[in-house]
Amino acid sequence: MKITRMTTYQVPPRWLFLKIETDDGITGWGEPVVEGRAATVRAAVAELSDYLIGTDPSRIEDHWQVMYRGGFYRGGPVLMSAIAGIDQALWDIKGKAAGLPVHQLLGGPCRDRIRVYSWVGGDRPQDALDQARENVALGFTALKMNATAEMQIVDSHAAIDRAVAGIAAMREAVGPDVGLAVDFHGRVQRPMARVLLRELDPLRLLFVEEPVLPDQIDALPALTAGLATPIALGERLYSRWDFRPVLEGRAVDIVQPDLSHAGGITECRKIAAMAEAYDVALAPHCPLGPIALAASLQVDAVAHNAFIQEQSLGIHYNAAADILDYLVDASVFDYGDGMVAIPTAPGLGIEVDETAVARAAETGHAWRNPVWRHRDGSVAEW
């Protein structure tokens, strides 16, 4: 079997899909994207296709190593996301050729379902309460929200109080038994993170995500000493080499590699195994589309330390299209009791609606991160 064609589709709301075709008629799908930089990743996929077209798609590990090591400059969000989507599609082909879901090719599942959480609200935490109640009514047992609006490197006690009040209101609205995770989203820098983490500790959060930016990871042990709240991060780390100092420094309790950013199934399976050796949990990041979710679930199936999966059904980004809109059979993501079943069909376990994808690609998108500014005019972290 040989790869004959690689086609990308930029589809709403902010996604990039990849279809890899073979001379055997088997096709594979991947989701190589950096949110806000879809066209840039699209170009990187095209460059990598120069090597891949004409090769055997089953040599996944070798292809991964060539894509990573074959360029003098490596790593980072764009190149690793391009590799990630290609890797997903290659595994999809391999599973379909074998008539097995990917997780069977990785050793077989250690679970049949996994708990999922739903992302609630937009960029202002106070807007999230109604959506949270709706998600709990739908059966979700875990939610995630932003901790705060923009916050300066040293901000006021009033800003801390507003953030804590919003999260406390969410806790009261959903009750004590719903897992409530809070994402600092890089908006909180080290001086304020110290204060906010301690103020939030009594709320018994499921976890706090990205309490500081990845370039401040070395500060985490001092910031979190004595806290009971689990600490999670990893959506802006792109390889096992990026995760190594995090694990060696005992800085986090939960790693969150993104299957569309961190090298795909091949690399995230290795990151999960590294984390397991350090007694660190796995919760893959996935505010993306159906292919990324399907790939994540294949890794969740075989990673013993996986405990929860992010998914984007109903997220505010998805106004133009949602994750089920590009599937032939939307029931493949079998939600129930706050969990989702691991897909068991061959490959990634989903069937992409190619007609819907092609039609949506005619519209495309040019989604960009918003640019925020503080009151003094300086740019703020979004």
C-alpha positions in Angstrom: 0.0 0.0 0.0 1.2 3.5 -0.9 0.1 7.0 0.0 -1.2 8.7 -3.1 -2.7 12.0 -2.0 -3.0 14.3 1.0 -5.8 16.8 1.1 -6.5 19.4 3.8 -9.8 21.1 4.5 -10.1 24.3 6.5 -13.6 24.0 8.0 -15.7 26.0 10.5 -15.6 26.8 13.3 -11.7 26.9 13.5 -10.5 23.4 12.5 -8.3 21.9 9.8 -9.0 18.3 8.7 -6.6 16.1 6.7 -7.5 13.2 4.4 -4.8 10.8 3.4 -5.6 8.5 0.4 -3.9 5.2 -0.6 -3.7 3.1 -3.7 -5.7 0.4 -1.9 -8.6 2.7 -1.5 -8.3 3.0 2.2 -8.4 6.6 3.5 -7.4 8.0 6.9 -8.4 11.2 8.6 -6.4 13.5 11.0 -6.8 16.9 12.5 -3.6 19.0 12.2 -4.3 22.4 13.5 -3.2 25.2 15.8 -6.1 27.3 16.7 -5.7 30.7 15.0 -2.9 29.4 12.7 -4.8 26.8 10.6 -3.4 28.1 7.3 0.2 28.0 8.7 -0.2 24.3 9.7 -1.8 23.6 6.4 1.4 24.8 4.7 3.5 22.6 7.0 1.4 19.5 6.1 1.9 20.3 2.4 5.7 20.5 2.9 5.7 17.1 4.8 3.6 15.5 2.0 6.6 15.9 -0.4 8.2 13.1 1.6 5.2 11.0 2.5 3.4 10.6 -0.9 4.6 7.3 -2.5 5.6 5.7 0.9 4.0 2.9 2.8 1.5 4.3 5.4 2.0 1.4 7.8 5.5 2.5 8.8 4.1 5.0 11.3 7.0 5.1 13.7 9.6 5.5 11.0 7.5 8.3 9.3 7.2 10.0 12.7 10.9 10.0 13.2 11.6 11.2 9.7 9.1 14.1 10.0 10.6 15.1 13.4 14.3 14.4 12.9 14.4 15.0 9.1 14.2 18.7 9.6 17.1 20.6 11.2 14.6 22.8 13.0 12.1 20.8 15.0 9.4 21.0 17.7 7.0 23.8 18.4 3.3 24.2 17.8 3.2 24.4 14.0 5.5 21.5 13.1 4.3 19.2 15.9 0.7 19.9 15.0 1.3 19.1 11.4 3.0 15.8 12.5 0.1 15.1 14.9 -2.6 15.3 12.3 -0.6 13.2 9.8 0.1 10.6 12.5 -3.6 10.4 13.4 -4.5 9.7 9.8 -1.8 7.1 9.4 -3.1 5.2 12.5 -6.6 5.5 11.0 -5.4 3.8 7.8 -3.5 1.1 9.8 -6.6 0.3 11.9 -8.9 0.2 8.9 -6.5 -2.1 7.0 -6.4 -4.5 9.9 -10.1 -4.2 10.6 -9.4 -3.1 14.2 -9.7 0.0 16.3 -6.4 1.7 16.9 -6.5 0.9 20.6 -6.4 -2.8 19.7 -3.2 -2.2 17.8 -1.7 -0.5 20.9 -2.2 -3.5 23.2 -6.0 -3.5 23.7 -8.1 -1.3 26.0 -7.9 -1.2 29.7 -11.3 0.7 29.9 -14.4 0.8 27.8 -15.6 4.3 28.8 -14.0 7.4 30.2 -15.3 10.4 32.1 -15.6 13.6 30.2 -15.9 17.2 31.1 -17.7 20.0 29.4 -16.3 23.5 29.0 -18.7 26.1 30.1 -19.0 29.8 29.5 -17.0 32.2 27.4 -14.1 34.3 28.3 -15.8 35.9 31.3 -16.5 33.5 34.2 -19.6 35.3 35.3 -21.3 34.3 32.0 -21.0 30.6 32.6 -23.7 29.8 35.3 -26.6 29.1 33.0 -24.5 26.9 30.7 -23.2 25.0 33.7 -26.7 24.1 34.9 -27.6 23.0 31.4 -24.6 20.7 31.2 -25.3 19.2 34.5 -28.9 18.6 33.5 -27.6 16.8 30.4 -25.7 14.4 32.7 -22.2 15.8 32.7 -20.5 15.2 36.0 -17.5 17.5 35.5 -17.1 21.0 34.1 -14.3 23.5 33.4 -14.4 27.3 33.4 -12.0 30.1 33.0 -10.8 31.5 36.3 -10.6 35.2 35.5 -10.7 37.8 32.9 -7.5 39.6 32.0 -5.3 40.2 35.0 -2.1 42.3 35.2 1.1 40.9 36.5 0.4 42.5 39.9 -3.2 43.3 40.2 -5.6 44.4 42.9 -7.2 42.5 45.7 -10.5 43.4 44.1 -9.5 41.5 40.9 -8.7 38.4 43.0 -12.0 38.8 44.9 -14.0 39.0 41.7 -12.4 35.8 40.3 -12.9 33.9 43.6 -16.5 35.1 43.8 -17.3 33.9 40.3 -15.9 30.5 40.9 -17.6 30.2 44.3 -20.9 31.1 42.6 -20.3 28.3 40.1 -19.6 25.8 42.9 -22.8 26.8 44.6 -24.8 26.6 41.4 -23.6 23.0 40.5 -23.3 21.6 44.0 -20.5 19.8 45.8 -20.6 16.6 43.8 -19.9 18.0 40.3 -16.2 18.1 39.4 -15.3 21.7 38.8 -12.0 22.5 37.1 -10.6 26.0 36.6 -8.4 27.2 33.8 -6.0 30.1 34.5 -5.4 30.1 30.7 -2.0 31.8 31.1 -3.8 35.0 32.2 -2.5 34.8 35.7 1.2 35.5 36.1 3.4 34.3 39.0 2.8 37.1 41.6 -1.0 36.8 41.3 -1.0 33.0 40.8 0.4 32.6 44.3 -2.5 34.5 45.8 -5.3 33.1 43.7 -4.3 29.5 44.1 -4.5 29.8 47.9 -7.9 31.6 47.8 -9.3 28.9 45.6 -8.0 25.9 47.6 -11.0 25.7 49.9 -13.4 25.2 46.9 -12.3 21.6 46.4 -11.7 22.0 42.7 -11.1 19.0 40.4 -7.9 20.7 39.2 -6.4 24.1 38.3 -5.2 24.2 34.7 -2.1 26.1 33.6 -1.7 28.2 36.8 1.3 29.9 35.1 2.6 30.0 31.6 4.7 27.1 30.4 7.9 29.2 30.5 7.4 29.6 34.3 7.0 25.9 35.1 10.0 26.0 37.4 8.1 28.2 39.7 5.3 25.7 40.2 6.7 23.7 43.2 7.0 26.9 45.3 3.6 28.2 44.1 1.7 25.0 44.9 3.5 23.9 48.1 0.9 23.0 50.7 -2.1 23.1 48.4 -4.7 20.3 48.2 -5.9 21.2 44.6 -4.4 19.1 41.8 -2.4 21.1 39.2 -2.7 20.4 35.5 -0.9 21.6 32.4 0.4 20.6 29.0 -1.7 22.0 26.2 1.2 24.2 25.2 3.9 21.5 25.4 4.5 19.6 22.2 6.7 16.5 22.8 8.0 14.1 25.4 11.1 16.3 25.7 8.9 19.3 26.6 7.1 17.2 29.3 10.3 15.6 30.7 11.3 18.6 33.0 7.7 18.9 34.2 7.7 15.3 35.3 11.2 15.3 36.7 10.4 18.4 38.7 7.3 16.9 40.3 5.6 20.1 39.3 2.1 18.8 38.3 -0.4 16.1 39.1 -2.1 15.9 35.7 -0.6 16.2 32.2 -2.8 17.5 29.3 -1.1 16.8 26.0 -3.2 17.7 23.0 -3.5 14.9 20.4 -3.5 17.5 17.6 -0.5 19.5 18.9 1.8 17.0 20.7 2.8 14.7 17.8 -0.4 12.7 17.6 -1.2 9.2 18.9 2.4 8.0 18.6 3.9 10.8 20.7 1.0 11.2 23.2 1.1 7.4 23.9 4.7 7.9 25.0 3.9 11.0 27.0 1.2 9.1 28.8 3.6 6.2 29.7 6.2 8.7 30.9 3.6 10.3 33.2 2.5 7.0 34.5 6.0 6.3 35.7 5.9 9.5 37.8 2.4 8.6 39.2 0.9 11.6 37.2 -2.6 11.4 35.7 -3.5 12.0 32.0 -6.3 14.2 30.8 -5.8 15.0 27.1 -6.6 18.5 26.0 -9.2 18.6 23.3 -11.4 21.7 22.6 -11.2 20.7 19.0 -13.1 18.6 16.4 -14.3 15.1 16.1 -11.1 13.6 14.7 -9.0 15.0 17.5 -11.5 13.6 20.0 -11.5 10.2 18.4 -7.7 10.1 18.5 -7.7 11.1 22.1 -10.1 8.4 23.1 -7.9 5.8 21.4 -5.1 6.8 23.7 -7.4 7.0 26.7 -8.3 3.4 26.1 -4.8 2.1 26.6 -3.4 4.6 29.1 -4.1 3.3 32.6 -3.4 6.8 34.1 -6.1 8.5 31.9 -8.9 9.7 34.1 -10.9 12.3 32.2 -11.2 13.6 28.7 -11.9 17.1 27.5 -14.5 17.4 24.6 -16.0 20.4 22.9 -19.6 19.5 22.4 -21.5 22.8 22.8 -18.4 24.9 23.5 -18.8 28.6 22.6 -16.3 28.4 19.8 -18.6 26.0 17.9 -21.4 28.4 16.9 -20.7 27.8 13.2 -20.4 24.0 13.5 -20.1 21.4 16.2 -18.2 18.1 16.6 -21.1 15.9 15.5 -21.8 17.9 12.3 -19.0 16.3 10.4 -19.8 12.6 11.2 -21.9 10.1 9.3 -23.0 8.5 12.6 -23.2 11.1 15.4 -24.0 8.3 17.9 -20.5 7.0 17.7 -19.6 9.3 20.6 -21.9 7.5 23.1 -22.4 10.0 25.9 -24.1 8.9 29.1 -23.7 9.2 32.9 -21.0 11.8 32.4 -18.9 9.5 30.3 -18.3 8.6 26.7 -17.7 5.2 25.2 -14.4 4.4 23.5 -15.2 4.0 19.7 -14.7 0.4 18.6 -15.0 0.6 14.8 -11.8 0.1 12.8 -9.2 2.9 12.8 -10.1 6.0 14.9 -13.6 4.5 15.2 -15.5 7.3 13.3 -16.7 7.8 9.8 -16.2 11.4 8.5 -18.9 12.8 6.4 -16.8 13.8 3.4 -19.7 15.6 1.7 -20.2 17.8 4.8 -16.5 18.5 5.0 -16.1 19.5 1.4 -19.1 21.8 1.6 -17.9 23.4 4.8 -14.4 23.9 3.3 -15.9 26.1 0.6 -16.7 28.6 3.4 -13.6 27.8 5.4 -12.7 30.1 8.3 -10.1 32.7 9.3 -10.5 32.3 13.1 -8.0 34.3 15.2 -7.3 34.6 18.9 -8.8 37.8 20.3 -6.4 40.5 21.3 -7.0 41.9 24.7 -5.5 45.0 26.4 -5.3 46.1 30.0 -6.6 49.5 31.0 -3.2 51.0 30.6 -3.1 49.9 26.9 -0.6 47.1 27.3 -1.4 43.8 25.7 -3.1 41.2 27.9 -2.9 37.4 27.9 -6.0 35.9 26.4 
